[in-house]
Every structure is written in structure tokens, then in C-alpha cells.
Amino acid sequence: IGSNESFHSVSDREQTVRDMGKSLQGEANLLFRGNSLLTQALDFHMRRLGKEYLDEVLSEKIIEINALNPDCEVDPSRISHSEDVSKNWNLLISLTTDVWKSISGSATRCPGELRQILKYIRAVAEDRYGDFLRTVAYTSVSGFLFLRFFCPALLNPKLFGLLRDHPQPKAQRTLTLIAKSLQALANLSNFGQKEAWMEPMNRFLTGHRQGVKDFIDEICAVPAERNTFALPASYSTPI
């Protein structure tokens, strides 16, 4: 790419660069979305290392939502025309905001070893894809932290030890919608034609986009030198 000698013309070189950029951008958008040996290993490591952190950040909110068992259904195909959808939307956005605030204020409490790993992933991803997709500095980290840690815990709190039993039906649906919204926030994206009924959530996503960037920046803001971190009990003591 750096030499013009291997191309018949400048336009051939430019086209090759554009094709490579398009390929790398598409690759970056799918980064860490699949189940590779790396992603599965880090999934397991995050669940062990971050058990206390996850409990501290999400447990109280999930218990409150389960006790409230709120009706936050906003999908037109799941509700009757007589229901007040605007009321459901207001409640859903309010609960989503509460959960997000609990997460966004927790960066410094994230286990140090996990922060070091996320910082390294960010650096490597940014080095490879940063010239073609600027948001990769954030989506590379959120691909693990939200897609594989926070959101799965919201979707299945019993599996993550945050509830003794499965949530009540309405609470489960509310947690699903919150997880869907937070994943879109972490992806720095909006809801569009594919899920047009979720578009009212875009107001929340737009309003907190800088907040999620700040959160990921803070998570990755650990000293360059290797530190010795005190491991939480769930990690240092075999379960």
C-alpha cells in the first residue's frame, strides 16, 4: 500500500485503499461478537473476577425492578390499543437511566486486573482499526463489558447470582428492554427501521452518548506500569 510501484495507476492504489478500509471497517464492527476461544476465555474470567463488582453495581437495581414488576411494554405487537404507551415509555426510560447511572459511576470500582485487560484490548484494536473506524476505541471495550458482562447479567440475573429465582414476567421483559437499550448505548448506535418501535429510546441514547465514552475512557485509564491488584474473594478462593 505504501508504494506506488505495485499499481498500474494512482486510481488503482486509491481503490485498493478504499476496499481495504471498507473491509477493515466491517471487520471492526463485528469485533468480539463471535464465540472464539479468546472471547469465551475472557467471558469466564470476567465472571469470576467481576462477581463482587457486578453484584455491587446491578444487584440492588435488579431486585427493585423485580419487586416492582413494572409494565414497561412498548412493542405495539405485544400490547392492546387501549394501553397508554407513553406511560410505559416514561417508566422504561426512567428505569434504564437508573441502571445506567449505577454503571456509569462504577468505573473506579471495576477490578484492576480486568481494567488492565480492557485497556490492552482497546490499544490493540485501535492500532489495527483506528484509522478506519474511530469508534473502535470504545466499541472494542463495550464488546466485552456490555455485550458479555452487564447485559447478560440483566437478561439472566439468576445465572449470575443476582437473584435467587427467575424474575417475574413483567420484570423480565423490562430487564430485557433495558439490556437492549444499554447495548445500543454501548455500541454508540441508535434504533432505526429494523426496530422502529424502539426509536423513542433514541432520546436517551443521544443524551448519554458522551457519558458512555467517558465511562469507557475511565475504565481504561489505568497506569502503564503493571500493578499488583488485590483479587476479590470469589476469584482468589475456588468456588
FENJO-V591014 format. One line per field, one symbol per residue. ss: DSSP state (H for helix, E for strand, C for the rest). phi: phi as a letter, one per 30 degrees, with the letter a starting at -180 (. if undefined). psi: psi as a letter, one per 30 degrees, with the letter a starting at -180 (. if undefined). A space follows every 50 residues. Layout:
ss: ???
phi: ???
psi: ???
This chain:
ss: CCCCCCCCCHHHHHHHHHHHHHHHHHHHHCCCCCCCHHHHHHHHHHHHHC HHHHHHHHHHHHHHHHHHCCCCCCCHHHCCCCCCHHHHHHHHHHHHHHHH HHHHCCHHHCCHHHHHHHHHHHHHHHHHHCCCCCCHHHHHHHHHHHHHHH HHHHHCCCCCCCCCCCCCHHHHHHHHHHHHHHHHHHCCCCCCHHHHHHHH HHHHHHHCHHHHHHHHHHHHCCCCCCCCCCCCHHHHCCC
phi: .dcdddbdaddddddddddddddddddddceiddccedddddeddddddc dddddddcedddddddddhdccdbdedcbddddddddddddddddddddd ddddccedcdeeddddddddedddddddcedcbddddcdddddcdcdcbd dddddbdddcicbdbdddeddddddddddddddddddhbbdbdebddcee dddddddcddddddddededdcedddcccdddedcdcec
psi: efkffgkfleeeeeeeeeeeeeeeeeeefgkgflileeeeeeeeeeeeeg eeeeeeefeeeeeeeeeehljgkgjfffllffkjeeeeeeeeeeeeeeee eeefggeffkkeeeeeeeeeeeeeeeeefeffjefffefeeffeeeegde eeeeeifeeggfkelklleeeeeeeeeeeeeeeeeffhllkbeeiffgef ffeeeefgeeeeeeeeeeefilkekkljkkklefefjk.
